[in-house]
Each structure stands twice: as C-alpha cells, then as structure tokens.
Amino acid sequence: MGDSTSTSVLSASASVLNKDSPANLSNHFGKYVKLNVGNQLFLTSFDTLTKEDTMFRAMFSGRMEVVQDSEGWVLIDRDGKHFNFILNYLRDGTLNLPDCLQTLNELLQEAKFYCIQSLIDLIEQDILRIHARKTSGDIDASCRVIMITSARELQNIISTVKKPIIKLAINRHNNKYSYTASSDEMLMKNIELFDKLSIRSHNRILFIKDVTGSEEICCWSFYANGQKMAEVCCTSIVYATERKQNKVEFFEARIYEETLNILLYENRSVPFDEMFRATSPRFVSVALTENDFDEDRSSYTNSASGTSRLMRKR
C-alpha cells in the first residue's frame, strides 16, 4: 500500500516536470523564438536562449511567466539598445567588447538583468583592465589642439606660452587656381601627420591649427622662445596645359626634423650659449672645444646680417 502511494506521487511529480520542461516549451514556442525587447524585434533559436542558466532558461522552463502579444512576440520590458550584444554572446560564447567605459557599464547592467554570469565576469574583468591602464598612465591617446581664428590670437599665444609650438595653417578654400590631382591626398597626409604628432607629443609641444583663411593652403610653422624658428611650406604653383595649378606636397622628413629641432628649446631656462652649441653644424660633426665655441659665439655676434642663427629659414 505504501509503495503504491509513493509510486503515484513520483509519477505525478514527473508529469509536472515533463509538462514544464524545455522540450515541451520548445514544442509550444517552436524552433525559433520571437522577442520584442523595448519595441525592437529579434528572432533567435530556442536552443540559443536556453543554452546557459540565465533568465531566459527560467522564462522558457516554466519558472517565470512569459508574456506574448497577439502575434506571438515574447515581450521583454527592457531597452533593446544592447540586446544584440547579449544575443551574440549567447550564440557564440564570445564577444568583442568596446573600450568605452560608459558602454561597458551599460552592458554590465544588461548582463546582470538577464542573469548571464559568464558575461558579467567577462565585462567586469575588462572594466578592471581599463582602470588599470589609466592608473598606470597607459590611457587612450587624446590631446587638446588650439584652433585660432585671428592673427592677434597667434601672437598672444606665442608670446605667453613657454612650450615649443607647432602651427599648421590649412586653407583648402583658397581656390584662386585649380588643384593638381594628388593635392587632396597630400593635404590629408599633412593633416594626418599633424594629428599623429599632436597625440604623441602634446605634453611637450603646443599644437595649433590656423583656420584664419590666409593665403597659405598648407604651411607648417615652428615656434620657440617667442619667435618663429622654422617654416615648411607644402604648397607651390605649377603650370599644366598652359594654366596655373596649386600643388600640395608632403615633406614628411623635413616636418619630423623641425619637430625634433624645436624640442631643443623645450626648457627656456637653458642658457642660449648651450642652444648655440647644440644647433651649431660644427657641433654635429665634431665635439667643440671651449675655444671653438668662443669663436662661434664671436662670429655670431659680429655677423653682418644680424639674423639669429636660431632662425632656420627653409
């Protein structure tokens, strides 16, 4: 009698479990499930949703109520902005996470809502990695570039800023003459190099973009100690089929050279004598003695031109 009662209870329990099992619910929903997440529609397989022990498995195993509209879409009251990430992770088990902390935190909240523990762990590790990079100083490259709109602004900056300065004047709207076929490409290369240098050296050099609409189409200027030290003009006028054309060029090596040169003036407290020594052509070839240096200084003082040797015009 007791054995018979136990058997009937077990049979009843098995019947309830089978009724709510994923297999039975799969037959109810079909092979694919239609999801409406915050009014964004997604179609995925039943197996994808129930692969891991998540909120979806609870939904489709009878442990949670499933709400459907008249067309059979399963309604989930959640913003669907990041649901593609969630769905792709459930499909493949991997995910290319963005580097943006705000997006990662939003994804973390979604992963917690859907109870996807493996994804929660993955996102938290990535957030910790980004924080560690910032703490160690290895942060995403970023910098501030000043954009000037008048000549007065430039003079004020040059006279007050202690850092060396690199200015790129860009005026593509100077259409007095037509442009050669390669000019646009060369102009972009100059702009790309300026951006690259500004990211690498913004802590040591002040970078300025000049959009005052000058006659120069593309011209690099290098300043230190309150004066212009060098200039690299990348524009010329050429003749083609009996008409003039603007030609923009890309003097990458010269630009790098002048960038390194103005770093010599990074510390304004260094005596000018040492500056002369460092920039002297004779010092480049052979080590100068003190007598040689005195001769160079005397020669500079008595120069008929009176032009500073620090000014290297191109």
RODRENPA-825016 format. One record per residue (C-alpha): residue in one letter; x, y, z. Coordinates in steps of 0.05 Angstrom, whole numbers, plus 32768, in hexadecimal, padded with zeros to 4 digits. Example, Ala and Ser with C-alpha at 12.3 -4.5 7.8 and 13.67 -1.06 7.14 Angstrom:
# residues 2
A80F67FA6809C S81117FEB808F 
This chain:
# residues 314
M800080008000 G803880308014 D8061801E7FD6 S8024802A7FAA T801980707FC8 S806380837FBE T8061806D7F76 S802480977F67 V804380D67F86 L808480CD7F5F S805C80C27F1F A803481027F2C S807581297F39 A8095810F7EFA S805781227ED4 V805C816B7EEE L80A6816E7EDE N809C81547E98 K806481857E8D D809281C17E9D S80D181A57E7E P80F781CC7E47 A80E581957E16 N809A819F7E20 L80A281EB7E1F S80CB81E57DE0 N809181C17DBF H806481FA7DD7 F809182337DBD G80AD820C7D82 K80F582087D6B Y80FC82547D69 V80E682887D9C K80CF82CE7D8A L80E583037DBD N80CC834A7DC5 V80FF836E7DF0 G80EC83B77DFB N80C683B87DB9 Q8103839C7D94 L80F683587D73 F8127831E7D75 L812282D77D5B T814D82A07D79 S814B82567D86 F812E82367DC5 D817082117DCF T819882527DD0 L816C82707E06 T816E82327E33 K81B782207E28 E81CF823F7E6A D81AE82457EAE T8192828B7EA4 M815182B07EAB F813D82957E66 R8143824D7E7E A8117825F7EB9 M80E582807E8B F80E182467E5B S80E1820F7E90 G80A182257EB1 R80C282457EEE M80AF828B7ED5 E807182A67EB3 V807A82B27E69 V805182EC7E4C Q804182EA7E02 D801B83197DD5 S7FE683057DA3 E801A82F67D6E G804382C87D9A W807C82F87DAB V809882EC7DF1 L809783307E14 I80D483457E3E D80CD83897E60 R8115839F7E55 D813B83D07E29 G815183AA7DEA K818E83D77DDD H81C183A27DF2 F819883637DE7 N81BF83517DA8 F81FE834A7DD4 I81D8831D7E04 L81BC82F27DCD N81FF82EB7DA9 Y822082D67DEA L81EB82A17DF6 R81F682877DAF D824282837DAE G825A82897DF6 T828A82C17DE1 L8283830C7DD8 N82AF83457DC0 L82A583777DF7 P82AC83C27DEA D82E183EC7E0E C82AE84207E24 L82A2841C7E6F Q825C84387E6A T824784037E37 L826883CC7E61 N824183E27E9E E820083E37E77 L820F839C7E5D L821F83867EA4 Q81DA839C7EBB E81BA83767E82 A81E283377E92 K81CC833C7EDA F818383457EC7 Y818583077E9C C81AD82E17ED1 I81E682CD7EA1 Q821D82C17ED4 S825482B07EA1 L824882F17E7C I824783187EBE D828C82FB7ECF L82A7830C7E8A I828F83557E8C E82A783607ED3 Q82ED83467EC0 D82EE83767E85 I82DA83B17EB0 L831183A17EE2 R8343839C7EA9 I833183E17E8F H833583FF7ED5 A837A83DF7EDE R839183FE7E9C K837A84437EB2 T839C843B7EF6 S83DE84277ED6 G83DA84627EA6 D83CD84377E68 I838D845A7E55 D836C84647E13 A839184977DE8 S837084DA7DEC C838685227DEB R836E856A7DE4 V837D85917DA5 I837185DC7DA4 M834D85F97D68 I835A86427D5B T833086707D31 S835986B17D31 A83A286C77D2D R839C86EA7D70 E838C86A97D92 L83CA86897D76 Q83F786C27D8E N83DA86BF7DD4 I83E686747DD7 I842D86787DBD S844186AE7DEE T8424868C7E2B V842A86417E22 K846B86227E3A K846585E27E13 P847F85DB7DCC I844685E67D9A I843485C47D58 K840085E67D2D L83DF85C97CEF A83BC85FB7CC2 I838785DA7C98 N835E85FF7C64 R834085CF7C31 H830F86057C1C N8346862E7BFB N832D861F7BB5 K835186557B8E Y836C861D7B63 S835585D57B5A Y8379859D7B7E T83A485657B62 A8388851E7B65 S83B2850A7BA1 S83A885497BCA D836D85317BF2 E839184F17C05 M83D085187C1A L83A785497C42 M8387850F7C68 K83CC84F27C76 N83E285347C94 I83A485377CC0 E83AD84EE7CD5 L83F684FB7CE8 F83E285387D11 D83AE850E7D36 K83E184D67D42 L841685067D5D S83E4852A7D89 I83CF84E87DA9 R841784D27DB4 S843585137DCC H83FD853F7DE8 N841D853D7E2D R845C855E7E13 I844485887DD8 L840785B57DCE F83E485A67D8D I83BB85DB7D68 K838E85D77D2B D838986187D06 V834886217CE1 T834B866D7CD9 G834586667C8D S838B867D7C7C E83AA86787C37 E83D0863A7C4C I83AC85F97C39 C83D885CC7C63 C841185E67C8C W843585CE7CCB S845486017CFB F848085F17D36 Y848786217D71 A84B286247DB0 N84C9865A7DE0 G849486897DC4 Q84AB86887D7C K84A4865F7D3D M84DD862E7D36 A84CC860C7CF4 E849786047CBF V848585CD7C8F C845785E47C57 C843685AA7C33 T841685D27BFB S843085E67BB8 I841585FF7B76 V842185D57B38 Y840F85DD7AEF A83E485A97ACC T83C785AF7A87 E83D685FA7A86 R83B3860A7AC7 K83C986107B0F Q83B885DC7B43 N83C185D67B8E K83EB859B7BA3 V83EC85817BEA E842785567BFF F8439852D7C3C F847E85397C59 E847B85067C90 A84C685017C9E R84CE854D7CA4 I849285537CD2 Y84AD851D7D00 E84F2853F7CFE E84D685837D13 T84AB85637D48 L84E885447D68 N850E85857D61 I84DD85AF7D88 L84DF857D7DC1 L852585987DCD Y850385D77DE7 E84D385B27E14 N84F485CC7E54 R84F786187E4F S8526861C7E8C V855F85FD7E64 P859386337E54 F8595864A7E0B D85DE86367E07 E85CA85EE7E0E M859585F77DDA F85C886127DA9 R85F685D87DB8 A85BE85A57DAD T85A985C47D6B S85EE85D27D50 P85FE85AA7D10 R864685A27D2A F862B85837D6A V8606854F7D41 S864585387D1D V8679853D7D54 A867A854D7D9E L868985967DA9 T86BE85AE7DD9 E86B185EB7E04 N86DD86157DD6 D86B785FE7D99 F867686117DBB D869186577DCC E86A386607D83 D865D864C7D6D R863E867C7D9F S866B86B57D88 S865B86A67D40 Y861186A77D50 T861686EA7D75 N863B870C7D3C S860F86EF7D06 A860087247CD2 S85BA87097CC5 G85A6870F7D0E T857686D57D03 S857186A47D3C R859186617D2E L855786437D52 M852B86567D18 R853186217CE2 K850A86387CA7 R84F786047C74 
